[in-house]
Amino acid sequence: MFRLTRDGEYGVRAVLHLSANPLAFCGMREIARAQGIPENYLAKIMQQLARRELVRSRRGASGGYALARSPRHMTLRQVIEAIEGPIFLNVCLIKKGECPRDDICPVHDVWRTAQKKLLQALDSRTMEDLVRDGLKKARRAGKKLNGADTRQPREAG
């Protein structure tokens, strides 16, 4: 069943940070400090994101992490599922027959409808959208978003 864990939350924050500057490599320390994530914890999350090909890493003085593709083509669902795995609101939705009552349960259709709406909502928002929304909120509040400047995000290659 789905509950966003701390890993998932931190993964979203890290990808948002990278999405604010999609052409740049950001160091682990920079991301950790800007997002309030312990560095050791973030290292494991970034490895998961790299294995799922959402981020790429580079060693060396100018190394760190960068997005593996444009934030315009990366949805919130993709980031969450890279960390959490597939999203299911209830065990009966994993596959037919997973729950012996799925054919007779009066709540099954409600779970299926709710899951469909949740997945549509998560698929409808790209990381680029979220950065833009965050920048607008930050401007209104007179703050910076993730330590990034408040100009529009640049397109990644």
N, C-alpha and C positions, 0 to 999 in steps of 0.2 A: 504494500500500500504506500501511497505517496505522502511523504512529509519532507519538506526541504530541510536537509541537514545543514550543519555549520559548514561542512565541506562544500555543499552546493551553493550556499550563500557566498562563501569566500571565492569560489570559482567564478560566480557571476560578477563579483566585484573586481576580480583580477582581469577578466575579459573586458569589462567596462573601462577599466583603466587603460588597457591596451587599445581599445576602440577609440578612445579620445585622441590618441596619437598613432593612428594605424600604420604610418610609414616608419616609425621609430622602434628601435630595440630598447626595451626598458629593463633595467637591472632588477634583480630580485629584491634588493634592499629598498629601492625606490617604490616598487609596487607594494611591498609589505608596509612600509611607513605610511604611504599615502592612503592605504586601505585599512590600516589598523589590524593587520594580520601577522601573527608570529611567523618569522622567516622560515623556520623549519617546517611548519605546518604548510605554508605556501609552497614550498619546494615540492612536496608530495602532490599537491593539487595541480601544480604546473606540469608535472610529469604526466598526470592523467590527461590533462588537456592536450599535451603534445602527442601522447599515444593516440588520441582520438582525432589528431590532425587539425585541431582548432588553433593551436599556437605552434610556433617553431622556436627553437633555441639556437643561440650562437655563443660559442665560448670566446673568451678573450676580453681585453680591456673595453672594447666597444660592443661587447656581447650582451646577452640577456635574453629576453623573450619579446616576440612580436606576433601579431596575428598571422595565421597561415593563409587567410583569405580576407577579403574586404568585409568590414562590419555590416555593409549593406546586404551581404549574402549569408549572414550568420544570425539565426533566430535565438531568442531567449530559450526556447525549448531545446535546441541543439546543445546549448551550453549546459543547461541543467542535466539533460540526459547523458552528457559526456561524463559527468561526475556521479550522478545518482543512478543511472541506468533507466530503462523504460519506465514511463509514468503510468501507474495503475491506481485508481482511487480505491479499488477493492479487489480482493483476490479473485473474485468471480469474473473479472474482466481480463485476466491474464490470457486465458484461452477457454474455449467451450469445454465444459466438463470439469474444469478446475474446482468448481464448487458443485456438489451433487444437487443443489437446489436451484441452479441458475435457470432451469426451464419453468419452475413453478414459483419462484420468489417474486413477490410483488414489488420489491425494491430494486431488483436487477436492472430494469429499464431506466429507473431514475439514476442509478450509478452510471450506466452507459451514456445517458444524455449529459450528465454532469461532466464526465470525463471528456466527452467530445467537445464540450464548450471550453473546458480548461485547456485542452490541447490546441484548439483554434485560437484562444487568446494568447497562448505562449508562442504559437507559430506566427501570429500577426504582428509581432514586435521584433524588429531586427535590433542588433546592437547599435547600429547607426541611429535608429529612431530613439533608443534609450539615451544615448549620449546627447543627442539634440534636446530631448526633453529635460535631461539633467542640467544641461547648460542654461536652458531657459529658467528653470527653477533656481539655479545658483545665482543667475543675474538678478532675478527678482529679490532674492534674499541677500544680495550683496556679498556673496561668497564665491570661492572657487570650487569647481567640481574636481575631486580627485587630484588636486594640485595642478590640473591642466588649465591652459588658458581658456577663456570663454568665447573664443571665435568658433565658427562652424568647423566640425571635423573635416579633415582632408580625406579624399578618396584614396584607398590603398590600391596598389597595382595588381 
